């Protein structure tokens, strides 16, 4: 790809559609309407003389040529974005941290410690679905397994365990979290046929349990934070998993990223890991 032949804005919109898997998600990321995005992508394809996406009823998937452009455009983005941000007055580097609901809860409490004296802007991205670090969707990710992708670096923090908690030992309805995580699936199986209050946000399960309305499946590091909660079960071995701090191999050498990584590791080690 000859970089001088392209409008960066066209490539920015291409990246948004590729990462969002279609026009609908890209409208949120770019502020452009779906028809506008569709026209801009079509213009880019005509300019290149090739199809970048396969169009489906449920979204867009990259063709082989689209995958190649994605790699090149992502590399270009890492070089252009700091210039764009500085030109628009946003010279403070942004470090995006992605983790599940519970770890994000802990990290938000420790935000001041994560920043320290480093001139950096933190952006917490609470996501139970893993965002793509290799494509720079986030800079730092807290994951439940060792990173295997090319260009990724990881640091093991420890183990995460789950148990059932409530304010009292009496039988209460379950706070059943609807989701695709292993803990949500375990809870679905265990609570089948039992009284339950369903929630889509895991934090609501904690809120209900703290009010004495339900019992909830929680990470032990969350259960320990609230004196009002009592464990009703020992740690559930089948839900045990490792916790890893993951970043892109190149990004970890940036001073502001290195500082946030080291402080995040310390916070997780002290507040989340069980061994």
C-alpha positions in Angstrom: 0.0 0.0 0.0 1.4 3.4 -1.0 0.5 5.6 1.9 0.6 8.8 -0.1 -2.2 7.7 -2.3 -4.8 7.5 0.4 -6.9 9.8 2.5 -6.3 8.8 6.1 -10.0 9.5 6.9 -11.0 6.7 4.4 -8.6 4.3 6.1 -10.0 5.3 9.6 -13.5 4.5 8.5 -12.3 1.2 7.0 -10.7 0.3 10.3 -14.0 1.1 12.2 -16.0 -1.1 9.9 -13.5 -3.9 10.0 -13.3 -3.8 13.8 -17.0 -3.4 14.3 -17.9 -6.2 11.8 -20.3 -4.0 9.9 -21.8 -0.5 9.4 -24.0 -0.4 12.5 -21.2 -0.7 15.1 -19.0 1.6 13.0 -21.6 4.4 13.2 -21.1 4.6 16.9 -17.3 4.7 16.7 -17.2 7.3 13.9 -20.4 9.4 14.2 -21.0 8.7 10.5 -24.3 7.4 9.2 -24.5 3.8 7.8 -25.2 5.1 4.2 -22.2 7.4 4.4 -19.9 4.6 5.6 -21.2 2.3 2.9 -20.4 4.9 0.2 -17.0 5.6 1.6 -16.1 1.9 1.7 -17.3 1.4 -1.8 -15.2 4.4 -3.0 -12.2 2.9 -1.3 -12.8 -0.5 -2.9 -13.1 1.1 -6.3 -9.9 3.1 -5.8 -8.1 -0.1 -4.9 -9.8 -2.2 -7.6 -10.7 -5.0 -5.2 -13.3 -6.0 -2.7 -12.4 -5.5 1.0 -15.5 -7.0 2.5 -18.0 -9.7 2.0 -21.5 -8.2 2.7 -23.9 -10.3 4.7 -27.3 -9.7 6.2 -25.7 -9.7 9.7 -22.6 -7.7 8.9 -19.4 -7.4 7.0 -16.5 -9.9 7.0 -13.0 -9.1 5.6 -11.8 -10.6 2.3 -8.2 -11.7 2.0 -7.4 -8.4 0.5 -9.3 -6.7 3.3 -7.2 -8.6 5.9 -4.0 -7.4 4.2 -5.2 -3.8 4.2 -6.2 -4.1 7.9 -2.6 -5.0 8.9 -1.2 -2.1 6.9 -3.8 0.4 8.1 -3.4 -0.6 11.7 0.4 -0.1 11.5 -0.2 3.3 9.9 -2.7 4.2 12.6 -0.2 3.7 15.4 2.1 6.3 13.7 -0.6 8.8 12.7 -2.8 8.8 15.8 -0.4 10.6 18.1 0.1 13.3 15.5 -3.7 13.7 15.1 -4.2 13.8 18.9 -1.5 16.4 19.3 -2.8 18.6 16.5 -6.3 18.5 18.1 -4.9 19.5 21.5 -4.9 15.9 23.0 -1.2 15.5 23.6 -1.6 13.4 26.8 -1.2 9.7 25.8 -4.3 7.5 26.3 -3.7 4.1 27.8 -6.8 1.9 27.3 -7.2 -0.9 29.9 -9.6 -3.8 29.1 -10.9 -6.2 31.8 -14.0 -7.9 32.9 -16.6 -6.2 35.2 -15.0 -7.3 38.5 -11.4 -6.5 37.7 -12.4 -3.2 36.3 -14.3 -2.5 39.5 -11.0 -3.0 41.5 -8.9 -1.0 39.0 -11.3 2.0 39.1 -10.9 2.1 42.9 -7.1 2.2 42.4 -7.1 4.6 39.4 -5.0 7.3 41.2 -2.3 4.7 42.0 -2.3 3.4 38.4 -1.5 6.9 37.1 0.9 8.0 39.8 3.1 10.8 38.5 2.9 9.6 34.9 1.4 12.0 32.4 -1.2 9.7 31.0 -5.0 9.5 30.5 -6.5 6.2 31.6 -9.5 4.8 29.7 -11.2 1.8 31.3 -13.0 -0.6 28.9 -15.1 -3.0 30.9 -15.6 -5.9 28.5 -16.3 -9.6 29.3 -15.7 -10.2 25.6 -12.0 -9.9 24.8 -11.0 -6.9 22.7 -8.1 -7.3 20.2 -4.8 -6.1 21.7 -2.9 -7.1 18.5 -5.1 -4.6 16.6 -4.7 -2.0 19.3 -8.4 -1.9 20.3 -6.9 -1.6 23.8 -3.3 -1.2 25.1 -3.5 -3.4 28.2 -5.8 -6.4 28.7 -6.4 -8.5 31.8 -7.0 -12.0 30.5 -7.8 -15.5 31.9 -5.0 -17.3 30.0 -1.5 -16.9 28.7 -1.5 -14.9 25.4 -0.8 -16.9 22.3 -1.2 -14.4 19.5 1.8 -13.1 17.6 3.3 -9.9 19.0 1.6 -10.2 22.4 3.5 -10.2 25.7 2.0 -11.5 29.0 2.8 -11.4 32.7 1.1 -14.0 35.0 -0.6 -12.4 38.0 -2.1 -15.4 39.9 -5.3 -17.4 40.1 -8.9 -16.2 40.3 -11.5 -18.3 42.3 -15.2 -18.1 42.6 -17.6 -18.9 45.4 -21.3 -18.4 46.3 -22.0 -15.5 48.7 -25.0 -14.0 50.5 -25.7 -11.9 53.6 -27.2 -14.8 55.5 -27.2 -18.6 55.3 -30.9 -18.9 54.5 -32.0 -20.1 51.1 -32.4 -17.1 48.8 -33.2 -16.7 45.1 -30.2 -16.7 42.8 -28.9 -13.5 41.2 -28.5 -15.1 37.8 -26.2 -13.3 35.4 -27.0 -13.7 31.7 -23.8 -14.0 29.7 -21.3 -16.2 27.9 -18.6 -16.4 30.5 -17.8 -19.7 32.3 -19.2 -18.4 35.5 -22.4 -17.4 33.9 -22.8 -20.8 32.4 -22.1 -22.5 35.7 -24.7 -20.3 37.4 -27.2 -21.1 34.6 -26.7 -24.8 35.2 -26.8 -24.6 39.0 -29.8 -22.4 39.2 -32.0 -24.2 36.6 -35.5 -24.6 38.1 -34.7 -22.5 41.1 -36.1 -19.1 42.0 -33.9 -16.4 40.5 -33.6 -12.7 39.6 -31.9 -12.4 36.2 -29.5 -9.5 35.4 -27.4 -8.6 32.4 -24.8 -6.7 34.4 -22.8 -8.7 36.9 -22.5 -5.7 39.2 -26.3 -5.8 39.7 -25.9 -9.3 41.1 -23.7 -7.9 43.8 -26.1 -5.0 44.5 -29.0 -7.4 45.0 -27.0 -9.7 47.2 -25.7 -6.8 49.4 -29.4 -5.8 49.9 -30.1 -9.4 51.2 -32.4 -10.2 48.2 -30.3 -12.9 46.5 -27.3 -15.2 46.7 -24.6 -14.6 44.0 -21.7 -16.3 42.4 -18.8 -13.9 42.9 -15.0 -13.9 42.5 -13.5 -14.4 46.0 -11.6 -11.2 45.7 -15.0 -9.3 45.4 -16.6 -11.3 48.2 -13.7 -10.4 50.5 -14.2 -6.7 49.9 -17.6 -6.7 51.7 -17.9 -7.6 55.4 -21.6 -8.1 55.0 -21.1 -11.0 52.7 -20.5 -14.6 53.8 -19.3 -17.4 51.6 -21.9 -20.2 51.3 -19.5 -22.6 49.4 -15.8 -23.2 49.3 -14.0 -22.0 46.1 -15.5 -23.8 43.1 -12.5 -25.6 41.5 -14.0 -25.9 38.0 -14.1 -22.1 37.7 -10.5 -21.5 38.8 -8.5 -19.8 36.2 -5.2 -17.9 35.8 -5.0 -14.1 35.5 -2.6 -12.6 33.0 -1.7 -9.0 32.2 -1.3 -8.7 28.4 -0.1 -6.0 26.1 1.3 -5.7 22.6 5.0 -6.5 22.5 6.0 -3.1 21.1 3.7 -1.0 23.3 5.1 -2.4 26.5 8.4 -0.5 25.9 6.6 2.9 25.8 7.3 4.7 29.1 3.7 5.6 29.9 2.5 2.0 29.1 5.4 0.4 31.1 4.5 2.5 34.2 0.8 1.6 34.0 1.6 -2.0 33.5 3.8 -2.2 36.5 1.3 -0.4 38.7 -1.6 -2.5 37.4 0.2 -5.7 38.1 0.8 -4.6 41.7 -2.9 -3.7 42.2 -4.0 -7.0 40.8 -1.5 -9.0 42.8 -2.5 -7.3 46.0 -6.3 -7.3 45.5 -7.3 -10.1 43.1 -4.9 -13.0 42.9 -5.3 -16.0 45.2 -2.0 -17.7 44.4 
